[in-house]
């Protein structure tokens, strides 16, 4: 049997197992074991190596710390007051409440590192408020879904941690590199909302002037967002200034988050328990995915799949940018069916050597990878954010309403991908000054 056929069968088997409903971790591991037993029994030893070496990578220590940091802020309710403050500030512009949603999602993204908590929290806070003020279903759900997905691009991001580990690039530089594309994307979302609301005011009514606070009170109300500003500086500021390593910054962030909850008199044993449970659940899930994916990639390479993939990608029409386009397309397509961490752990070890061979920066490609992954959060049928949101939305909002609401934001995300490809300086400028 040819290597090409074995490679095709291995990839097809993985998708068949996932379509049966098997959890992605077990589907990846099962496929690897079966093909190793048949075609490369000696490579089964790499499973032991993946199991015992992967969880002990120092960079993975940042993951639970960042998740714990964001969980404390989420469960303490601090985001509620911050949303109200930003809503008061932007309420006078077309679509101002939806813009406030994007802003608070971006701030929340900068302290959570994972998408589901942001989607659930903002779905509970923002969507009812938007609907209450006369916003259409699509203009209520779309900004929350798009804004929540920013958590994968705006650091600290769990996806960035996994990519940095597998691509052997600096986690700190990955975090800093994602700042400019993340801010640009949040700005594009906001500009779209303002323009769309200006053209069709019925979908996003402006807050009546009599309900608006005086400017002095609006500025004064912004003081409640100080926890977000403090945490962003504690994590990203210390990393950028070279004062701490990413792991140390993650620990400082978790401690600061505890202090913020105490200062706001929001810290309870229940909040600590819920935060710890979320941290353990997501960290364990992430580690098992990366162990299974490392095993799969080792088997895939052992049977010759890596060589086949490299030849396929590098032979794409359009030269090196044709190869980049092909890789981006496969990431986007996998996003229809798989979650982000599984895609990152599967494709990073396969694509990074090709990117390096083509002469591109693996740091730049990492942010491009995350941009593609971030788009997949909104694409049906999997659309992880969409299902997280649907679970907390009012019953009169159907799944079709959710799908329709995200279409413009998917197009904006794709435009942002083109920006990152066309202008690598957007990614590399800040890291180059560290």
N, C-alpha and C positions, 0 to 999 in steps of 0.2 A: 504494500500500500504506500502511495506517495506521501511525502511530507505535506504537500499542499492539501491533499484530501484529509489527512489526519487533523491538520490545523482547522480546516473548515468544520469537520465533525465535532471537534472539541468546543469551538465557539457555538455551534448550533445546539449542542447538548446542554451547554450552560443556559441558553435562552429557553430551551424546552423545560428544563427543571424549574426555572423561575416562573414560567407561565403556568405551571401546575399549582402554583401557590406556595412553593417551598421558600423559606426565608433565604434571602440572598447569601448569607454567610454559609449556610448548609449547601446551597446550590453550587457555590464556587468550590467549596472543599470536596463535595461529592464528585463533581466533574474532574477535579484534579486527581483524586485518588483512583478513579476508574481508569483514566487514560494513562496514569503512571503504571498501574498494575499490568495493563495490556502492552504498552509500548516502551516503557522505561522504568522497570521495577527499581533500579538502583536510585533513581531520583526521589523515591519515597523518603529517603533519609533527610531530604530538605524540609520535609514537614516538621520533623523534630527540631531542626534549626530554626524554622520560622516560629514555632511555638515557644521556644525557650529564649530566643534572642530578641524578637520584636518587642515584647512588652517592657523590656528593660532599657529601651532607648531613652536617654535623658530628656530629649525634646518632648516626649509624650507626657512628661510631668506638667507641662503647661496646660494640657487639655482639661483635666479635672479642675484645676485652679480657676481657669477662665469660665468654665461652666458653672462652678459654684458661685463665682462673683456675679454673673448675670442672673442666676437663679435667686439669689438673695434680693436683688433689686426687683426682680419680677414678682416674687411672692410678697414682698413688703408693701407693694402698692405705690411706691414712689413714682412710678411711671404715670399714674393717673393724674397727679397734681401737675406734673411737667407738661402733659398733653393739654390740660386746661390753660396753663400759662401761655404756651405757644399758640394755642387756638385764639386766645384773646389778642395776641400780638398780630396775627395774620388775618383775623376775621374780616377786615375791611377790604381785602382784595378779592377779585373773582376766584372762586374755588379755594378761598383762604383756609377753610377747615381741612380740606383735603391736602393742601400744602403743609399744614401743621402736622398732619399724619405722616407725611414723608419725612419731615424734619425729625419728629420724635422717633420714627422708625430708624433713621440714620444714627441718632444718638444711642438708641437702644442696641443697635447692631454693634456699636463700638464698645459695648461692655458685655454682650452675651456670647458672641463667637459661634452660635448655632442658630439655625433658622426657626425650628418649631416653637421655641418659647416666645420669640418675637411675634410670630404669626398668631399664636393663641392669645397672648396678652393684648396685642393691638386689636385683634378681632373682637375681644370683649369690651375694650375701652372705646375705640374709635367708631366702629361700624354703627352701634346704636346711636351715638351722638350725631353722626352724619345723617342718618335716616331721620332722626328727630327734627333736624333743621331743614328738611326738605330736599336733601340730596337724592339723586336717583340711585337705584340699586347698583348700577355699574360704577357710578362715581363714588359710591360708598365702599364697595368691595375692592375695586381695582387698586386704589392707592395703598390700601392696607396690604394686599397681596404683594404688590411690587415693592413697597417699602420694607416688608418683612424679609424679602429675598436679599436685601442689601447686607444682611448679616453674614453672608458667605463671602462678600467682596470687601466690606469695610472691616478692617482688623479690630480685635483679634478674631481670627476665623479658624474653626476646626478644620475646614478643608485645606487652608493654608498650612496648618501644622502637619497634616498628613503628607501634603505635596513636598514640603521642605524636608521631611524625614526621608522620603523615598527618593527625592531628586538630589539629596545631599547639598541643599542650598541653605543659607542662613534664614532661620525663622524670623529673626528681627528684620532683616531686609525684605522678606516677603510681606511682613506686616506693613512696613513703611511704603513699599511699592504699591500696595493696594489702595492707599489713601486717595491719591489724585483721581484714578478711574472711578472710585467709589463716590467721591464728591461730585464728579462730573455727571455720573449717572443719576444721583439724587437731584441734581440741578435740572437735568433734562426732564425727569419726571415732573418736577414742580413747574417748569416752563410749559410743558404740555398741558398740565391741569389748568393753569391760568389762561392759556390761549383757548382751550376747549370751553372753559366756563365763560369766557368773554363772548365767544361766538354763540353759545347756547346757554344763557343764564338760568334757564329752567332746570337744568340738571344739577346746578350747584349754586343756589341762591346766596347772594352776598348778605352778611349779617347786617340787619338794619342799624342805621347810625345811632339810634337811641339806645341800642343794646351794647354799643362799643364803649370800652373804657377809655378815659382820657389817656393821652400818650404817656404821661408821667406814671400813671398806674400800670400801664402795659409794661413799661420798662422795669418798674419795681416788681411786678409779678414774675419776671424772668429769673428772679433770685432762686426760685425753687428748682431750677435745673442744675444748681451747683453740684449735686452728686455726680451727674454725668460728666461735667467738665473736669471735676477732680479725678474721677476714675480714668478718663481718657488721658489726662496728663500723667497720672501715676503709671499707666501701662505704656502707652505709645511715646509719651514725652521722655520718660526715663530710658526707653530703648533707643530712641533717636539720638539723644544726647550722649549715649554710650555709658550712662551711669550704672545700668544694670543689664544683665543678660535677660532674654525673654522669660526664662524660667523664674528668675528672681522677680521680674516685673509681674509675672502672674501671681506669685505668692503675695507681693505687696498689694496687688489689686484685690485679691480675696480678703486680706486683712482690712484694707481700706473700705471695702464693701460692708464688712461687719461693723466697722466704726460708723459708717453712714447710717446704717439701720439703727444703731444705738442712739446716735445723735438725733435722729428723727423719731425716736421712741417707737420704732416699728419692729424691733427684734423680739420674737417670741420663740419658744421651743418648737412650736408647730412649723414656723417659717424655716428654722434651722433643719428640722427633720425633712420637710418637703424639699429643701434645697439639696441636702445630702443625698436623698433618694434619687432626685433627677440627675445629680452629678454621677452617682454610681451607675445608674442605668445607662446613661449615654456614653460614659467612658468605657464600660465593659463592652457595650455593643460595638463601639468604634475599634477597640483593640481586637475583638474577635474577627471583625471584618478585615482588618489589616493583616492579621495572621493568615486567614484563609486566602486572601488575595496574594500575599507573598508566596504562599505555597503554590497557588495556581500559576503564577508568573514563572516560578522556577521550573515547574513541569512543562509549561508552554515553551520555555526556552530549550529545555532538555530534548524535546521531540523535534526541535528545529523551527518552531513557530515564529521566534523572534526574527530569524533571517528572512523568512517568507514575508513577514510584515514590513520589515525594513525595505526589502526590494519593492514591495507594492507601493509603499508611501513615496519612496524616492523616485519612482518611475511615473508619478502623476504628471500630467501635462501642466505647464505653467512654472516649471522649475521649483525652486525652494518654496515660493509662496503658494504654488499649487499643492505642495506637500502639507504646508501649514493649513491650507483651506480644507484638505481632506481630513486632517486630524481634528480640526474644529468641528467639521460636519459629523464625524463619528461620535464625538463627545455629545453634541447636541442630540443626535439620534438615540444614543444610549440613555439620555436623560428622559426620553419618553417612557422608559421601562424600569430604570434603576435609580436608587438613591445616590446622592452626591458622593458620600464617602466610599461607596463600593466602586463607583466609576473612577475616582481619583486613585484608589489603591490598586485597581486593575491596570489602568492605562499609563499611569506615571512611569513605572519601571519599563514599559514597552516603548513609550514615546520619547522620553528624555534622551536616551542615546541617539535617537534619530535627529532630534532637534540639535544636539551638540554637533553631530556629524554635518548637519547643514550649515553650521556656523552661527546659529542664533543663540542669544542669551537664554539660559534655562530659567533664570529669574523672570525675564520678560514673558517667556512661554508659560510660566507658572500662573501669572496674573491673567494671561489670555485664557488659560485652562479654567481658572476660577470664574472668569466672565462667562464662558460657555456653560459651565456647570450652573451658574446662577440663573441663566436663562431657562435651564431645564426645570427649575422649581415651579415655573408657571405654565409649562407646556403639558397639555393633556396627552394621554389619559392618566399618566402617573402623577404629574404635577403635585409634588409633595406638599407645597404650601397650600394649594387649593383644597386638599383634603383636610389639612390641619384647620383651615379656616372654616370649611363647611361644618365641622363639628361644633362650632361655637356661634354660627350665624343664626339669625331668626329663621323660623321655619318657612316663612313666605319667600325666602331667597333660594331658588333652585340651583342645582349644579350647573345647569345651562347658563343661568345668570352669572355664575362665578366664571365660567369659561369665557363668556362674552366680555366680561369686565377687564380681563387681563390682556386681550389681544393688542391694544395700542402699546402697552408697556413691554410686551415681548418684542415688538418692532423697534422700540427705543433701545432695548437691551442689545439687539442685533446691531443697531447703529453704533452703539458703544464698543462692540467687538471690533467693528471696522476701524474705529478711532484708535483703539489699542494697537491694531495691526499696522495702520498707516503711520502712527506717531509713537514709536517705542519710547521716546523721551518722556511721555506722560507717565510711564511706569518706572523708568530708570533714573530719572532726575533726582528725586529725593534720596533713594538708596546710595547714589553716587556721592552724596554730600555727607554721608554718615561718618 
